[in-house]
């Protein structure tokens, strides 16, 4: 029994050590070229990663610590890697049946061993914004993850990507019902909070009366959990009786998420597929004083409301196809508008998602290359799949560029990042190599079959 306990303890210690090491490794890479999203390149470059962060970028003469492993790839290109701005892929379910669910967290539905994450590594993706889908009113909390790790915690880059709120109607709902459900959820919350505040005032009065006659009163104790039992939790809306007494612990678990939204504690990912939805969302944000919290998730047809989005001045993420196609009602002739360029011409830079329903657009490299073909500059196209998603997550100072102080996350390729013929040779996340093409068994089996 003692031997078994010793072995178990040793195994646990080794496992924890490996896990901690993988979270922030140290390595140096010497490559033929570094390609940055803004188009700048550096020939014969060396990148030093220490404890998961890039500590130096230089040439072949960059001085390296004696205990850091140097790996050389003289014919390869190093690139910061692609960022998938928002998706519900890689989860066991995009949305629950209940329409208003601010208490949900995508952490509970992420499947770390889903093929989706493995496939994203093959495509050179280093960060993914996973958030509940659009078939909801309030969907729940998302998080930014790396497409590698055996647990959700090991994958996580940011645990608070933000909350999904849909202004575009749920399946089989109309827009009126969608907005009414959102208003009703807030009205019900305010009603319950006012009732709670009044109850706390009355409770305080009763306790004061008891103290006045020297009766014992049970004091509120810190129960040691993560919830704050101090008053002042409700910071939004008008004042009412007992508002200042309400603590986080007093509010029901199902309503805390909605309070956090209205307090302005979360970034809000607003599903606004049409121009009309954008107008409604802006009005709702203004009514609740949340204009600075929004990220607008739109479809191609929303380019017609580009002026609204420019005025809002908030990040925009384009979901689905890149073209808006409409027909002339008289001639029935198709008119195609390339939405990313139309947005850009109106002064709105958009982050672009991949489109998993089609082969080709399911890769961010393909999406960015298409943008270049349709008239956007290389810098603008690259930003749409690297730095703009990172900025929308609030991680613009960590990922999306190879520079000192950034995460040691990048992709090694045998060619240009936007060349469809280029292959991903390896992916590093925080200094740990999480993908190696030479040991990708599933890919090797596919290639063997193709050769036969």
C-alpha positions in Angstrom: 0.0 0.0 0.0 2.8 2.4 0.9 4.6 1.6 -2.3 1.4 2.4 -4.3 1.0 5.6 -2.4 4.6 6.6 -3.2 4.2 5.8 -6.9 1.0 7.8 -7.0 2.6 10.8 -5.3 5.6 10.6 -7.7 3.3 10.4 -10.8 1.2 13.4 -9.6 4.4 15.4 -9.0 5.7 14.6 -12.4 2.4 15.4 -14.0 2.2 18.8 -12.3 5.8 19.5 -13.2 5.2 18.8 -16.9 2.0 20.9 -16.8 3.7 23.9 -15.2 6.6 23.6 -17.6 4.3 23.5 -20.6 2.6 26.7 -19.5 5.8 28.7 -19.9 8.8 27.1 -21.7 12.1 28.5 -22.8 13.4 28.0 -26.3 15.2 29.9 -29.1 14.4 29.6 -32.8 16.7 30.7 -35.6 14.8 31.0 -38.9 15.2 32.2 -42.4 12.7 34.9 -42.1 10.2 36.5 -39.7 7.0 37.9 -41.3 5.0 40.3 -39.2 1.2 41.1 -39.9 2.1 44.6 -40.9 4.2 43.3 -43.8 7.6 44.0 -42.3 10.1 41.1 -42.5 13.4 40.3 -40.9 15.9 37.9 -42.6 18.0 35.4 -40.7 16.3 36.1 -37.4 16.5 34.6 -33.9 13.7 34.7 -31.4 14.3 33.9 -27.7 11.4 32.8 -25.5 11.9 32.6 -21.8 9.2 31.4 -19.4 6.6 31.5 -22.2 7.3 35.2 -23.2 9.5 36.5 -26.0 12.4 38.1 -24.3 14.5 39.1 -27.4 14.3 39.3 -31.2 17.5 39.7 -33.2 19.8 38.4 -35.8 22.0 35.4 -35.9 24.4 37.0 -33.5 21.7 37.4 -30.7 23.3 36.2 -27.5 21.4 33.3 -25.9 21.4 32.0 -22.3 23.5 28.8 -22.0 20.5 26.8 -20.7 18.1 27.6 -23.6 17.7 25.1 -26.4 18.4 26.6 -29.9 16.4 25.1 -32.8 17.4 26.1 -36.3 15.1 26.3 -39.4 17.2 28.2 -42.0 14.7 27.7 -44.8 11.5 28.4 -42.9 9.3 31.4 -42.1 8.1 32.4 -38.6 4.7 34.1 -38.3 2.7 35.2 -35.3 -0.1 32.8 -36.2 -3.7 33.3 -37.0 -6.5 34.3 -34.5 -10.1 33.0 -34.8 -12.0 36.0 -33.5 -15.2 34.1 -32.4 -16.7 30.7 -32.9 -18.9 28.2 -31.0 -17.0 25.2 -32.6 -15.1 22.9 -30.3 -18.0 22.8 -27.8 -20.5 20.0 -27.1 -23.4 22.4 -27.7 -23.5 26.0 -29.2 -26.6 27.0 -27.2 -28.8 25.7 -24.5 -32.6 25.7 -24.8 -33.2 28.5 -22.3 -32.9 31.9 -24.2 -31.6 34.0 -21.3 -28.6 32.3 -19.8 -26.0 34.8 -18.5 -25.1 32.2 -15.9 -23.6 29.9 -18.5 -19.9 29.6 -19.1 -18.5 28.1 -22.3 -15.8 26.6 -20.1 -18.3 23.9 -19.2 -18.9 22.9 -22.8 -15.4 23.1 -24.4 -14.1 19.7 -25.4 -10.2 19.9 -25.3 -9.9 16.7 -27.5 -12.3 17.8 -30.2 -10.8 17.3 -33.7 -11.6 21.0 -34.3 -8.7 22.1 -32.2 -6.3 19.7 -33.8 -7.4 20.9 -37.2 -6.9 24.5 -36.2 -3.3 23.8 -35.3 -2.7 22.4 -38.8 -4.0 25.7 -40.2 -1.6 27.7 -38.1 -4.1 29.1 -35.5 -2.6 30.1 -32.1 -5.7 31.6 -30.4 -9.5 31.1 -30.7 -12.3 33.1 -29.1 -14.8 30.4 -28.1 -18.2 31.8 -27.1 -21.8 30.6 -27.1 -23.7 30.6 -30.5 -26.2 33.1 -31.8 -29.4 31.1 -31.2 -30.1 32.8 -27.9 -31.0 36.1 -26.3 -28.2 36.1 -23.7 -25.9 33.1 -24.3 -23.3 33.1 -21.6 -19.6 33.8 -21.0 -16.9 33.0 -23.6 -13.1 32.6 -23.3 -10.0 32.8 -25.4 -8.1 29.5 -25.8 -5.1 28.1 -27.5 -6.0 25.0 -29.6 -3.8 22.8 -27.4 -4.1 21.3 -23.9 -5.6 18.4 -22.1 -7.8 20.6 -19.9 -9.7 23.8 -20.4 -7.5 25.5 -17.9 -4.4 24.5 -19.8 -5.8 25.9 -23.0 -7.1 29.2 -21.6 -5.4 32.5 -22.6 -8.2 34.6 -21.2 -11.1 33.4 -19.0 -13.3 36.5 -19.7 -13.6 37.0 -23.4 -17.0 38.5 -22.8 -20.8 37.8 -22.8 -22.8 36.9 -25.9 -26.0 38.9 -26.5 -28.1 38.4 -29.6 -30.1 41.1 -31.3 -30.6 39.0 -34.4 -33.7 36.8 -33.7 -33.4 33.2 -32.5 -34.5 30.5 -34.8 -38.2 30.7 -35.3 -38.4 34.0 -33.4 -39.1 37.4 -34.8 -37.1 40.6 -33.9 -40.0 41.9 -31.8 -40.0 38.8 -29.6 -36.2 38.9 -29.4 -36.0 42.4 -28.1 -39.1 41.9 -25.8 -37.3 38.9 -24.1 -34.2 41.0 -23.5 -36.2 43.9 -22.0 -38.3 41.5 -19.9 -35.2 39.9 -18.4 -33.8 43.2 -17.3 -37.2 44.4 -16.0 -37.6 41.2 -13.9 -34.0 41.7 -12.6 -34.8 45.3 -11.5 -38.0 44.2 -9.9 -36.3 41.5 -7.9 -33.4 43.7 -6.9 -35.8 46.4 -5.6 -37.6 43.8 -3.6 -34.3 42.5 -2.3 -33.1 46.0 -1.3 -36.3 46.7 0.6 -36.0 43.4 2.4 -32.5 44.2 3.5 -33.6 47.6 4.8 -36.4 45.9 6.8 -34.0 43.3 8.1 -31.6 46.0 9.2 -34.4 47.8 11.0 -35.4 44.6 12.9 -31.8 44.0 13.9 -31.4 47.6 15.1 -34.5 47.1 17.3 -33.1 43.9 18.8 -29.8 45.6 19.6 -31.6 48.5 21.3 -33.0 46.0 23.9 -29.7 44.1 24.1 -30.9 41.1 22.2 -28.3 39.0 20.4 -28.1 39.5 16.6 -26.3 37.1 14.3 -23.7 39.0 12.4 -23.0 38.4 8.7 -19.8 36.3 8.5 -17.4 35.8 5.6 -18.1 32.2 4.6 -14.8 31.9 2.8 -16.2 31.5 -0.8 -15.3 33.6 -3.8 -18.4 35.8 -3.5 -18.3 39.2 -1.9 -20.7 39.8 1.0 -20.1 43.6 1.1 -22.8 45.9 -0.1 -22.6 48.1 -3.2 -22.7 45.2 -5.7 -25.3 46.9 -7.8 -23.7 49.9 -9.7 -26.1 50.4 -12.6 -29.5 52.1 -12.9 -31.5 54.5 -10.7 -31.2 54.5 -6.9 -33.9 52.7 -4.8 -34.4 51.7 -1.2 -31.6 49.4 0.0 -29.6 49.4 -3.3 -26.4 50.2 -1.5 -26.9 47.2 0.9 -27.1 44.5 -1.8 -24.0 42.3 -2.0 -23.0 39.7 -4.7 -23.9 37.0 -2.2 -27.4 38.3 -1.9 -28.2 38.0 -5.6 -29.2 34.6 -7.0 -26.7 32.6 -9.0 -29.0 32.8 -12.1 -29.0 36.6 -12.0 -25.4 37.5 -11.2 -24.3 37.3 -14.8 -27.0 39.8 -15.8 -26.0 42.2 -13.0 -22.3 41.9 -14.2 -23.4 42.8 -17.7 -25.3 45.9 -16.6 -22.5 46.9 -14.2 -20.3 47.0 -17.3 -18.0 44.2 -16.0 -18.0 42.2 -19.3 -17.2 42.8 -22.9 -20.4 42.3 -24.8 -20.3 40.3 -28.1 -23.4 41.6 -29.8 -24.9 39.4 -32.6 -26.1 42.0 -35.0 -26.3 40.4 -38.4 -28.3 43.1 -40.2 -28.2 46.9 -40.3 -31.5 47.0 -38.3 -30.0 44.9 -35.6 -27.0 47.3 -35.3 -29.4 50.3 -34.8 -31.3 48.4 -32.1 -28.1 47.3 -30.4 -26.7 50.8 -30.3 -29.9 52.2 -28.8 -29.8 49.5 -26.2 -26.2 50.2 -25.3 -26.9 53.9 -25.0 -29.9 53.3 -22.8 -27.8 51.2 -20.4 -24.6 53.2 -20.6 -22.6 50.3 -22.1 -21.3 51.8 -25.4 -17.7 51.2 -24.4 -18.3 47.5 -23.8 -19.5 46.3 -27.2 -18.0 44.2 -29.9 -20.3 44.0 -32.9 -20.6 40.6 -34.6 -22.0 41.1 -38.1 -22.6 39.4 -41.4 -21.7 40.6 -44.9 -25.0 42.5 -45.4 -24.3 44.7 -42.4 -21.8 46.7 -44.6 -24.8 48.9 -45.4 -24.7 50.1 -41.7 -20.9 50.8 -41.8 -21.6 54.4 -40.9 -23.3 53.3 -37.7 -20.4 51.1 -36.8 -17.9 53.8 -37.5 -19.8 56.2 -35.3 -19.9 53.6 -32.5 -16.1 53.2 -32.7 -16.1 49.7 -31.4 -14.5 46.5 -32.7 -16.3 44.6 -35.4 -16.1 40.9 -36.2 -17.4 39.6 -39.6 -19.0 36.1 -39.4 -19.9 33.8 -42.3 -19.3 34.6 -45.9 -17.3 37.6 -47.1 -19.7 38.6 -49.9 -23.1 40.2 -49.7 -25.2 39.1 -52.7 -28.5 40.7 -53.6 -30.7 40.7 -56.7 -32.1 43.6 -58.6 -35.9 43.4 -58.1 -36.5 44.3 -61.7 -33.8 42.5 -63.7 -33.1 39.8 -61.1 -29.4 40.5 -61.8 -27.0 39.6 -59.0 -25.0 42.3 -57.3 -22.0 41.2 -55.2 -20.3 43.4 -52.6 -17.1 42.3 -50.9 -18.0 43.2 -47.4 -14.5 43.6 -45.8 -13.4 46.1 -48.4 -16.8 47.9 -48.2 -16.4 48.2 -44.4 -12.8 49.4 -44.8 -13.7 52.0 -47.4 -16.2 53.4 -44.9 -13.5 53.6 -42.2 -14.3 50.4 -40.3 -11.6 47.7 -40.0 -13.2 44.3 -39.3 -11.8 41.1 -37.8 -12.6 38.1 -40.1 -13.7 34.6 -39.0 -13.2 31.5 -41.0 -16.2 29.9 -42.6 -16.3 26.2 -41.6 -19.1 25.4 -44.0 -16.8 25.7 -47.1 -13.5 24.2 -48.0 -11.0 27.0 -48.4 -12.7 29.7 -46.4 -12.5 27.3 -43.5 -8.9 28.5 -43.2 -8.0 32.0 -42.1 -5.0 32.1 -44.5 -7.5 31.7 -47.3 -9.8 34.4 -46.0 -6.9 36.9 -45.8 -5.6 36.0 -49.2 -9.1 36.5 -50.6 -9.1 40.0 -49.1 -5.8 40.8 -50.9 -7.2 39.6 -54.1 -10.3 41.8 -53.7 -8.3 45.0 -53.3 -7.3 45.2 -49.6 -3.6 45.7 -48.8 -1.6 42.9 -47.4 -1.3 44.8 -44.1 -5.1 45.3 -43.8 -5.8 41.7 -44.7 -3.3 40.3 -42.2 -4.6 42.5 -39.4 -8.1 41.1 -40.0 -6.9 37.6 -38.9 -4.2 38.5 -36.3 -4.1 41.9 -34.5 -7.7 42.9 -34.8 -9.1 39.7 -33.2 -6.4 40.1 -30.5 -7.5 43.7 -29.8 -11.2 42.7 -29.7 -10.3 40.2 -26.9 -8.3 42.8 -25.0 -5.1 40.8 -25.7 -3.5 43.1 -28.2 -0.4 43.4 -26.1 0.1 39.7 -25.9 -0.5 38.0 -29.2 -0.7 38.9 -32.9 2.9 40.0 -33.3 6.4 38.6 -32.7 8.0 41.2 -30.4 9.7 41.4 -27.0 7.2 41.1 -24.2 4.6 39.2 -26.2 3.6 35.5 -25.7 5.9 33.0 -27.2 3.2 31.9 -29.6 3.9 31.6 -33.3 3.8 29.4 -36.4 6.6 28.0 -38.5 5.8 27.6 -42.2 7.7 26.6 -45.3 6.5 29.6 -47.3 4.5 32.8 -47.2 1.6 32.8 -44.7 -0.9 33.7 -47.4 0.4 31.3 -50.0 -2.1 28.4 -50.3 0.8 26.1 -51.1 2.6 26.9 -47.8 2.5 24.2 -45.1 2.5 24.6 -41.4 5.6 22.9 -40.0 5.1 23.6 -36.4 3.2 25.7 -33.8 4.5 27.0 -30.5 2.3 28.3 -27.7 4.0 30.1 -24.8 7.3 28.6 -25.8 6.0 25.0 -26.0 5.9 23.2 -29.3 2.3 22.0 -29.5 2.2 20.9 -33.2 4.8 19.2 -35.4 3.9 18.3 -38.9 6.4 15.5 -39.0 4.6 13.6 -36.2 1.1 14.4 -37.3 -0.1 10.8 -37.7 -3.6 11.6 -39.1 -2.1 13.9 -41.8 0.5 11.4 -42.7 -2.2 8.7 -43.3 -4.1 11.1 -45.5 -1.0 11.9 -47.5 -0.1 8.2 -47.8 -3.5 7.5 -49.2 -3.2 10.4 -51.7 0.2 9.0 -52.9 -1.3 5.6 -53.5 
